[in-house]
Amino acid sequence: MRDSYLSTTKDVYKEAALNPEKGLCCTTTPIWQLPDLTIPGKMLEMNYGCGSTVNPRDLVNNPSILYVGVGGGMEVLEFAYFSRREGGVIGIDPVTEMINACKENLVEAESSNSWFKSEFVDLREGDALSLPIEDETIDVAAQNCLFNIFHDEELETAIKEMYRVLKPRGRLVLSDPVCEQLMPENLKNDEQLRALCLSGAIPLNEYLKRLTSIGFGTIEVRAKRPYRLLDPKHYDTNELIFIESVEICAIKDPMPEDGACVFTGKTAIYYGENELFDDNKGHILLQNQPLAICDKTAGDLASLVRDDIFISESTFFYDGGGCC
Ligand SMILES: C[S@@+](CC[C@H](N)C(=O)[O-])C[C@H]1O[C@@H](n2cnc3c(N)ncnc32)[C@H](O)[C@@H]1O
């Protein structure tokens, strides 16, 4: 089975490289608007991602960047916008036609972006399941709308590969569909739907557990948006299945003794009589000031059963700050 769905996936993306299909994957995520960045029309048509993995916060100090599953190259170009040096971004894809389309689009991008040279991107044929990259050489590794296609075993291999090539403290930034409902087996095993990023989605918590079990000590859930519906009129399902897409940053921090710090957008606010509340574990809550906290800290604070600490629900929109 393994080879069969993986090769169906490659066939789907060979076709998507030769005949760009607008609306394959993609969500309402806005396209980056940055000074002097012009995305060629063909790249926009080939935007097969389901969110964004490019965030300036990850791209300080001239990081080495790896992008797995290049598509038409839009995000590769966006990453190159920040690195601007030869080979600053390595792009990997196993589909020759996709590599060629990406290469052509990058050449096209040179004419509309005076700051850009194709040599900024080192495109290589290769596979997410066996990355042609040395251990611990990458600062930022990205994948957008690829890992959801993989069944359990390959998903584990793909995440382990990203972990292997990242330097300590390096970041895996990803965007992928997730689904809180149980995906029916017939859809899960439909190779075409899987390849189209429609039926491989797993629940968010399961995805997060996979990342932490491989060793990522800090996780940020940065965004969650509606993605697709599988409805009984168009798909072989009895119920409506709602799929969302998430943006996650998994940091190769050492694993804390009491488990990973997973930020899902929870905030604590102390509203007692004192100036502050100190939990003596590194969290100081100033009176009536919000503090971003990880889910572990939220659980610890809730277990104190105090009537002067408010803990918000997860917003799934975490953009830094707080302490852990
Ligand atoms: C849904 S598209 C996403 C493309 C791009 N990330 C984007 O956001 O537009 C999936 C990409 O992964 C590539 N791909 C398919 N199988 C792969 C594998 N086993 N390893 C790495 N990339 C793969 C496809 O050729 C395609 O470029």
The ligand as an SDF file (V2000), in Angstrom:
LIG
                    3D

 27 29  0  0  0  0  0  0  0  0999 V2000
    0.0950   20.1910   -1.8910 C   0  0  0  0  0  0  0  0  0  0  0  0
    1.5880   20.4830   -2.7330 S   0  0  0  0  0  0  0  0  0  0  0  0
    2.2210   21.8490   -1.7970 C   0  0  0  0  0  0  0  0  0  0  0  0
    3.2280   22.6570   -2.5490 C   0  0  0  0  0  0  0  0  0  0  0  0
    3.8210   23.8580   -1.8090 C   0  0  0  0  0  0  0  0  0  0  0  0
    4.2840   23.4640   -0.5040 N   0  0  0  0  0  0  0  0  0  0  0  0
    2.8230   24.9850   -1.6900 C   0  0  0  0  0  0  0  0  0  0  0  0
    2.5340   25.4090   -0.5620 O   0  0  0  0  0  0  0  0  0  0  0  0
    2.3520   25.4660   -2.7240 O   0  0  0  0  0  0  0  0  0  0  0  0
    2.6330   19.1390   -2.2640 C   0  0  0  0  0  0  0  0  0  0  0  0
    4.0550   19.1970   -2.7890 C   0  0  0  0  0  0  0  0  0  0  0  0
    4.8070   18.1060   -2.2310 O   0  0  0  0  0  0  0  0  0  0  0  0
    5.4720   17.4070   -3.2620 C   0  0  0  0  0  0  0  0  0  0  0  0
    5.6130   16.0050   -2.8300 N   0  0  0  0  0  0  0  0  0  0  0  0
    4.8270   14.9400   -3.1010 C   0  0  0  0  0  0  0  0  0  0  0  0
    5.3120   13.8340   -2.5150 N   0  0  0  0  0  0  0  0  0  0  0  0
    6.4260   14.2090   -1.8320 C   0  0  0  0  0  0  0  0  0  0  0  0
    7.3860   13.5290   -1.0240 C   0  0  0  0  0  0  0  0  0  0  0  0
    7.2740   12.2230   -0.7770 N   0  0  0  0  0  0  0  0  0  0  0  0
    8.4160   14.2360   -0.5110 N   0  0  0  0  0  0  0  0  0  0  0  0
    8.5420   15.5700   -0.7440 C   0  0  0  0  0  0  0  0  0  0  0  0
    7.6690   16.2570   -1.4920 N   0  0  0  0  0  0  0  0  0  0  0  0
    6.6190   15.5940   -2.0360 C   0  0  0  0  0  0  0  0  0  0  0  0
    4.6010   17.6220   -4.4800 C   0  0  0  0  0  0  0  0  0  0  0  0
    5.3190   17.4040   -5.6770 O   0  0  0  0  0  0  0  0  0  0  0  0
    4.1690   19.0590   -4.2910 C   0  0  0  0  0  0  0  0  0  0  0  0
    5.1430   19.9430   -4.7640 O   0  0  0  0  0  0  0  0  0  0  0  0
  1  2  1  0
  2  3  1  0
  2 10  1  0
  3  4  1  0
  4  5  1  0
  5  6  1  0
  5  7  1  0
  7  8  2  0
  7  9  1  0
 10 11  1  0
 11 12  1  0
 11 26  1  0
 12 13  1  0
 13 14  1  0
 13 24  1  0
 14 15  1  0
 14 23  1  0
 15 16  2  0
 16 17  1  0
 17 18  1  0
 17 23  2  0
 18 19  1  0
 18 20  2  0
 20 21  1  0
 21 22  2  0
 22 23  1  0
 24 25  1  0
 24 26  1  0
 26 27  1  0
M  CHG  2   2   1   9  -1
M  END
$$$$
